[in-house]
Every structure is written in C-alpha cells, then in structure tokens.
Amino acid sequence: MKILLTGASGFVGRNLTRVLGAHGHDVRPVSRRHGFDMSRMLAPADWLSCLDGIGSIDAVVNAAGIIGETRSQRFDLLHTRAPVALFEACRQAGVRRVVQISALGADDTAFSRYHLSKREADQALLQLHAQGCVLRPALIYGRGGTSAALLLRVAALPLVPALEAGAQALQPVHISDVVATVLRALTGPAPPRELDIVGPQTVSLADWMQTLRAAQGLPKARLLRVPYALAWAGSWLLRPLHPLAAPDNLRMLRQGYRADGRAIEQFLGRPLLPPQPHLQFEDASILGRRP
Ligand SMILES: NC(=O)c1ccc[n+]([C@@H]2O[C@H](COP(=O)([O-])OP(=O)(O)OC[C@H]3O[C@@H](n4cnc5c(N)ncnc54)[C@H](OP(=O)(O)O)[C@@H]3O)[C@@H](O)[C@H]2O)c1
C-alpha cells in the first residue's frame, strides 16, 4: 500500500514508518522535518498535491500532534483545521482508509483544549469517511518517546515528585501494541470506527514512577507529595519554558483516564503487553520477535 503518514518524524511516526516499511508498504512522510508545516495546510487543496490526485495514495495515517501550545504551534490548527482539511482531501481523492491517532479522553468527558481539538477532528473524520478509524491511545511508552523519556528522568530523582498521593490512574500501552493496532486498522478486513488503545493493567502514577525507577536499575524511592495547588502554581510558572508544563496537562493528569481493554484485545486477537521495566527501552521492532 502507498500510505501518507503525518507526524512521521515523531515517536509514533518513526516506529510506524519502520514497521510499515518492513511489511512492504511505501510510506510518504509528512512533518516539518520532511518539509511540511501543517499549520499552513488548512485547506483540502493544500493536501491534494501530497495525495497525488485521485487513487494514488491507498491510506492515510494522521499521527501529528502537540502536547502543549507555543506561539506558532496551535491546537486549533494542528489538531483540528489541518486534519479536517486532510480528511476532506482524502474523501475527494478516494483514499480508501484513513486512521486518526487521537488520544484517550478525547470523548464526551473532554475539557482540555488538547482533547477538545482532537475530538473535533475525530468527529469530522467519522462523518466524512466511511472507512475512517479513530484510535485513542493511553500514555504510550517505549524507547524514543519524548514524554516517556521525561518521565524516566523525573523517576530517577532521589525524591520522586508525585501529584497529590500519586493515585491517578494510568493504563500505559507499549509502542509496539500501538503500531500493531494501526497496522491492522490499515490492512485488516474491517477497521473499527473508534477504538481505545489501553494497556492491560491500570496502575497508579506512583506505581508507574517506581516501575520507571526499576527500569533504570534504581531501588524504590520515597515519593514527594506535591499538593495540587502548588503543582498548579508551578505549571503556570514553567509554562513559558516547556509546552508540556501547561496547566491543562496537569488537569488531565489529575483526572486520570481509563477504558475497557477488552475491545483492543479482541481487535488484535491477543493480549497486550503488560508493563514491565525492560519494555521502557524497547521500540516497535520487538513486534518481529513476538508470536
Ligand atoms: N505519546 C503518547 O503518549 C501519546 C498518547 C496519546 C496520544 N498521542 C498522540 O499520538 C500522536 C503522535 O504522538 P507522538 O508521541 O509521536 O508525538 P511526537 O513524538 O511529539 O511527534 C509529533 C509529530 O507531529 C509533527 N508535527 C508537530 N507540529 C507539526 C507541524 N506544525 N507541521 C507538521 N508536523 C508537525 C512532528 O514533526 P515535526 O516536529 O518534524 O514537525 C512529529 O512528527 C499525537 O497526535 C499525540 O497527541 C500520543
């Protein structure tokens, strides 16, 4: 298949590129690193040239996104307007399958601009495209992830900061399972319309930090309980330094997100990887070593 992949230079995109290539697919990458700034691709016509007209590209995966805004990187442009223009171009060009990487929580409960901007594009895809598929991953871990690497560094501190008592629920999912899901959604007989990609275990943030310590050969550490009000003030102070520090991200962390993992297991026809320390340093290439 000829597949146009946005976000090709990112964590998910790099892993997808490798695995799709290994399966004999031809990937056309889109990202700023590949010369495309999606914040300027807001009309279907901007995408039609990438799609090479009618019937040339078989499938599209939208794996571009940001976790926080800067002056030039805006949620409304990158999560909503550019993807909606791309989906409309896909409809016009007769692209057979379109897979949108959304995020767990981009549903009726969404309150953050991150989730709301993704949900708007998700809904547009489901309306525009009969073979449109919206995948909502939980926190993705594995070698090469930006937020995964940041969490590893925080977990390695002598005193590990944890929001409130660190009881927030997470269902971390390994990058190899995310890639396997996209691959099946692209090539399997019937892609799901919507699917949450969650790991098989729900862990607290506090337990996840201890797993990240174990992955680095470090003993369990005491947690430094950070009251919400203090974290909130800190996020406003740190916000100009890093988009991840946005107060909305703190609210999402506090909220915690969970979903029933049976649907994804059914779709893949196998259990997903339970979180184990050594998997932090494995990327999607382990798919080739799995039964
Ligand atoms: N990682 C997770 O835990 C997680 C969990 C749930 C959902 N997701 C979603 O999954 C998708 C991929 O996540 P990821 O972890 O791979 O993120 P990532 O590593 O930060 O990659 C983001 C990708 O988006 C591209 N991008 C950003 N701004 C762009 C622009 N203006 N024009 C063109 N491309 C742009 C980046 O390329 P350039 O910088 O080269 O432009 C990069 O390829 C995102 O939509 C994210 O919200 C991720």
The ligand as a Tripos MOL2 file, in Angstrom:
@<TRIPOS>MOLECULE
LIG
   48    52     1     0     0
SMALL
NO_CHARGES

@<TRIPOS>ATOM
      1 N1          2.9950    9.6820   23.0770 N.am      1 LIG1
      2 C1          1.9000    9.4690   23.7840 C.2       1 LIG1
      3 O1          1.9390    9.0120   24.9590 O.2       1 LIG1
      4 C2          0.5440    9.7110   23.1560 C.ar      1 LIG1
      5 C3         -0.6130    9.2900   23.8410 C.ar      1 LIG1
      6 C4         -1.8600    9.5150   23.2560 C.ar      1 LIG1
      7 C5         -1.9690   10.1380   22.0270 C.ar      1 LIG1
      8 N2         -0.8260   10.5410   21.3990 N.ar      1 LIG1
      9 C6         -0.9800   11.2140   20.0920 C.3       1 LIG1
     10 O2         -0.2730   10.4800   19.1100 O.3       1 LIG1
     11 C7          0.2490   11.3740   18.1100 C.3       1 LIG1
     12 C8          1.7440   11.1190   17.9660 C.3       1 LIG1
     13 O3          2.3600   11.3030   19.2400 O.3       1 LIG1
     14 P1          3.9460   11.2180   19.3950 P.3       1 LIG1
     15 O4          4.2220   10.7160   20.7790 O.co2     1 LIG1
     16 O5          4.5400   10.5250   18.2290 O.co2     1 LIG1
     17 O6          4.3050   12.7560   19.3400 O.3       1 LIG1
     18 P2          5.7200   13.4280   18.9370 P.3       1 LIG1
     19 O7          6.8430   12.4720   19.1130 O.co2     1 LIG1
     20 O8          5.7690   14.7200   19.6500 O.co2     1 LIG1
     21 O9          5.5430   13.6740   17.3570 O.3       1 LIG1
     22 C9          4.6820   14.6750   16.8990 C.3       1 LIG1
     23 C10         4.7430   14.6940   15.3930 C.3       1 LIG1
     24 O10         3.9090   15.7820   14.9330 O.3       1 LIG1
     25 C11         4.6710   16.5330   13.9910 C.3       1 LIG1
     26 N3          4.3080   17.9440   13.9850 N.ar      1 LIG1
     27 C12         4.2260   18.7770   15.0410 C.ar      1 LIG1
     28 N4          3.9710   20.0310   14.6110 N.ar      1 LIG1
     29 C13         3.8960   19.9700   13.2530 C.ar      1 LIG1
     30 C14         3.6670   20.9290   12.2400 C.ar      1 LIG1
     31 N5          3.4760   22.2320   12.5210 N.pl3     1 LIG1
     32 N6          3.6450   20.5140   10.9560 N.ar      1 LIG1
     33 C15         3.8610   19.2140   10.6360 C.ar      1 LIG1
     34 N7          4.0800   18.2550   11.5510 N.ar      1 LIG1
     35 C16         4.1100   18.6320   12.8540 C.ar      1 LIG1
     36 C17         6.1170   16.4000   14.4730 C.3       1 LIG1
     37 O11         7.0210   16.6300   13.4050 O.3       1 LIG1
     38 P3          7.9860   17.9230   13.2840 P.3       1 LIG1
     39 O12         8.3020   18.3730   14.6690 O.co2     1 LIG1
     40 O13         9.1600   17.3990   12.4840 O.co2     1 LIG1
     41 O14         7.1640   18.8820   12.5340 O.co2     1 LIG1
     42 C18         6.1530   14.9330   14.8540 C.3       1 LIG1
     43 O15         6.3890   14.1490   13.7140 O.3       1 LIG1
     44 C19        -0.0730   12.7910   18.6010 C.3       1 LIG1
     45 O16        -1.2160   13.2440   17.9600 O.3       1 LIG1
     46 C20        -0.3460   12.5970   20.0890 C.3       1 LIG1
     47 O17        -1.2600   13.5660   20.5710 O.3       1 LIG1
     48 C21         0.4280   10.3410   21.9110 C.ar      1 LIG1
@<TRIPOS>BOND
     1     1     2 1
     2     2     3 2
     3     2     4 1
     4     4     5 ar
     5     4    48 ar
     6     5     6 ar
     7     6     7 ar
     8     7     8 ar
     9     8     9 1
    10     8    48 ar
    11     9    10 1
    12     9    46 1
    13    10    11 1
    14    11    12 1
    15    11    44 1
    16    12    13 1
    17    13    14 1
    18    14    15 2
    19    14    16 1
    20    14    17 1
    21    17    18 1
    22    18    19 2
    23    18    20 1
    24    18    21 1
    25    21    22 1
    26    22    23 1
    27    23    24 1
    28    23    42 1
    29    24    25 1
    30    25    26 1
    31    25    36 1
    32    26    27 ar
    33    26    35 ar
    34    27    28 ar
    35    28    29 ar
    36    29    30 ar
    37    29    35 ar
    38    30    31 1
    39    30    32 ar
    40    32    33 ar
    41    33    34 ar
    42    34    35 ar
    43    36    37 1
    44    36    42 1
    45    37    38 1
    46    38    39 2
    47    38    40 1
    48    38    41 1
    49    42    43 1
    50    44    45 1
    51    44    46 1
    52    46    47 1
@<TRIPOS>SUBSTRUCTURE
     1 LIG1         1 GROUP 0 **** ****
